Amino acid sequence: MAKPKFPVPIEKNNYYEIDITGLGHEGEGVGKVEGFTVFVPRALPGERVKAKITKVQKTYGYGRLIETLVATPDRQEPPCPIYHRCGGCQLQHLSYEAQLRHKRQTVVDALTRIGKLEGVKVHETLGMEEPWLYRNKAQVPLGEIDGRLAVGFYAPRTHEIIEMQGCPIQHPYNDEIVHTTKQILQELGIKHYDEQTHTGLVRHIIGRVGFHTGETMVVLVTNGRKIPKAELLVEKIRERIPHVVSIIQNVNTQQTNVIFGRETVTLWGNDTITDTIGDIKFDISARSFFQVNPVQTEVLYGKTLEYAQLTGTETVIDAYCGIGTISLFLAKKAKDVYGVEVVPEAIEDAKKNAALNGLENAHFEVGGAEVVIPRWHEEGVKVDVIVVDPPRKGCEEELLATIAEMKPERVVYVSCNPSTLARDLRYLEDHGFKTVEVQPVDMFPHTFHVECVSLLVRDRISG
Ligand SMILES: C[S@@+](CC[C@H](N)C(=O)[O-])C[C@H]1O[C@@H](n2cnc3c(N)ncnc32)[C@H](O)[C@@H]1O
C-alpha cells in the first residue's frame, strides 16, 4: 500500500470524538478528525459521536459508533428488531423526512463533485406516504444457524446470515413465501447450499408479488438440477401458500455471488406473474427486472413521461428497457418506441406485454444497448427522444457517444446511482446537451439508494 503524503491523525483501535457533517454514499455518517475523513456507520449528520477506529486507509478511515454524545432530533428508534445487525436497510434510524432531505443532498453532491455541473435544478425527493411493506420482491439466502435451516439477509460486508422472522419493507406475501418455503424444505430434509464447501442444494428463496393482482411466484435457486421429492415440495407449497400461481426452479451451479443461473424451469403453474402499473398490464418472469416498489414506480414513470414531452409524433428509444415497462408507457403517447435490453427473457416478456396491451408501435430487440443502438444509428434510424435506464454502473461510453451523434431533442436519464449519473451527465454536457432538471424519487425507503429522473435537452449553441 502506498504511504500517505502526510501523517494520518488517527490510529486503529483508538477512540475519537467526531462531529458528523454528512452522509456517505452508503448511508454512513461522515466526519473529520484533524481534517482526515472518517466514516462512521449509523452516525447521523448534526451529531457528535465517540467512535473506535476499525480501519485506516491512505485518505480516509472507518470507525465503529460507540456512543452518541449529542444526538440529532432526526434520530429515531428503528422499527425493525434486527436492524442493527442486518445489512438490508441502512437508514431506519433516521426519520423518513430527513432521509428524503439527505437523498436529495446526495444527488446534489454527486452532480457538483463528480459531474462538475453548476446551476442544475434538483427538486425535493418525492417520497412515499406509507414507506413500509413496499417491496414486491424478496431474494433471501439460506444458511444454517445452530444446526437449523435459517433464512435472512447478510450482515453488512459479510456473508453471515442474520436470521429474520419478517421484514418490515417487504410485502407480507413475500415474508409468507420465504418462511413457509423454508419450513417445507426443512420438513422434507432438502439441504441448503453451503458456499464454503460448494455443496448442498437450495441457494436462495425468491418471492415475487403482483401488488395489484395478488399473484405470487416462488423461485428456488438451486446448485444442481435434481430436487429430491420435487413433487411433494410443489404440492406442499401450493397447499400452504394459496396465492402462488407460479413455482420456478433456477439452476445456478457456479461459485459466484450472482443470484441467478442461466437455466430456468417451471415446476408448476405459470411461467410468469402479472401486475399492472397505471393502466398497463405486465407479465413478469423469474429473471426479469421489474421495479421493486410498485407505488413509486408510477411516480417515476410519470416523471419520465412528463420529461419526454411526447405529442404523438415522436420516435423514441428506450435503452435498458427490461420487460418494456417504460417503453409501453411511452408507446401510448409516441409514434414509435424501440426498446433494447440484454436479457432475452425480458425481451420475450416485453413483446408479450406489448401484445397484451394492444400496443403495436412498441418494438424490441435483445442485445447490449451500446451495440444495438450504434447499429440502429448506422442504419439511419432518426429519433426525437432517448430514454436510458441503465443498471448501477451507468451507460457505456459507446452508447453515450452514439446518443451525442444521434442528436435527439431530449434525453431522459433514469438512474439508480447518482455517481454514475453525474459522470454520464458530464459526458453528455460535453457533447451537446444541457441538463435542465433532476427529480429524485424515493424508490427504496430506509436504504441509502436513491433513484433520479433527469431531463437533458439538445444544446443548440454547442450541439
Ligand atoms: C435499472 S433496469 C431498468 C429496466 C426498465 N427500464 C424498468 O424500469 O423496469 C436496467 C436493465 O438494463 C438491463 N441491462 C444491463 N446491461 C445492459 C446492456 N448493456 N444493454 C442493455 N440492457 C442492459 C438489465 O437487464 C435491466 O433489465
PDBQT file of the ligand as one rigid body, heavy atoms in Angstrom, charges set to zero:
ROOT
HETATM    1  C1  LIG A 501     -32.466  -0.479 -13.962  1.00  0.00    +0.000 C 
HETATM    2  S1  LIG A 501     -33.061  -1.763 -15.013  1.00  0.00    +0.000 S 
HETATM    3  C2  LIG A 501     -34.296  -0.899 -15.903  1.00  0.00    +0.000 C 
HETATM    4  C3  LIG A 501     -35.366  -1.718 -16.560  1.00  0.00    +0.000 C 
HETATM    5  C4  LIG A 501     -36.609  -0.990 -17.023  1.00  0.00    +0.000 C 
HETATM    6  N1  LIG A 501     -36.344   0.261 -17.644  1.00  0.00    +0.000 N 
HETATM    7  C5  LIG A 501     -37.598  -0.845 -15.883  1.00  0.00    +0.000 C 
HETATM    8  O1  LIG A 501     -37.841   0.263 -15.403  1.00  0.00    +0.000 OA
HETATM    9  O2  LIG A 501     -38.163  -1.869 -15.453  1.00  0.00    +0.000 OA
HETATM   10  C6  LIG A 501     -31.729  -1.971 -16.099  1.00  0.00    +0.000 C 
HETATM   11  C7  LIG A 501     -31.932  -3.016 -17.149  1.00  0.00    +0.000 C 
HETATM   12  O3  LIG A 501     -30.787  -2.993 -18.004  1.00  0.00    +0.000 OA
HETATM   13  C8  LIG A 501     -30.504  -4.302 -18.433  1.00  0.00    +0.000 C 
HETATM   14  N2  LIG A 501     -29.117  -4.252 -18.928  1.00  0.00    +0.000 N 
HETATM   15  C9  LIG A 501     -27.961  -4.370 -18.251  1.00  0.00    +0.000 A 
HETATM   16  N3  LIG A 501     -26.909  -4.150 -19.048  1.00  0.00    +0.000 NA
HETATM   17  C10 LIG A 501     -27.403  -3.880 -20.291  1.00  0.00    +0.000 A 
HETATM   18  C11 LIG A 501     -26.814  -3.546 -21.541  1.00  0.00    +0.000 A 
HETATM   19  N4  LIG A 501     -25.507  -3.438 -21.689  1.00  0.00    +0.000 N 
HETATM   20  N5  LIG A 501     -27.629  -3.312 -22.576  1.00  0.00    +0.000 NA
HETATM   21  C12 LIG A 501     -28.979  -3.400 -22.454  1.00  0.00    +0.000 A 
HETATM   22  N6  LIG A 501     -29.594  -3.723 -21.298  1.00  0.00    +0.000 NA
HETATM   23  C13 LIG A 501     -28.824  -3.950 -20.217  1.00  0.00    +0.000 A 
HETATM   24  C14 LIG A 501     -30.793  -5.138 -17.212  1.00  0.00    +0.000 C 
HETATM   25  O4  LIG A 501     -31.019  -6.485 -17.545  1.00  0.00    +0.000 OA
HETATM   26  C15 LIG A 501     -32.049  -4.451 -16.663  1.00  0.00    +0.000 C 
HETATM   27  O5  LIG A 501     -33.219  -5.014 -17.210  1.00  0.00    +0.000 OA
ENDROOT
TORSDOF 0
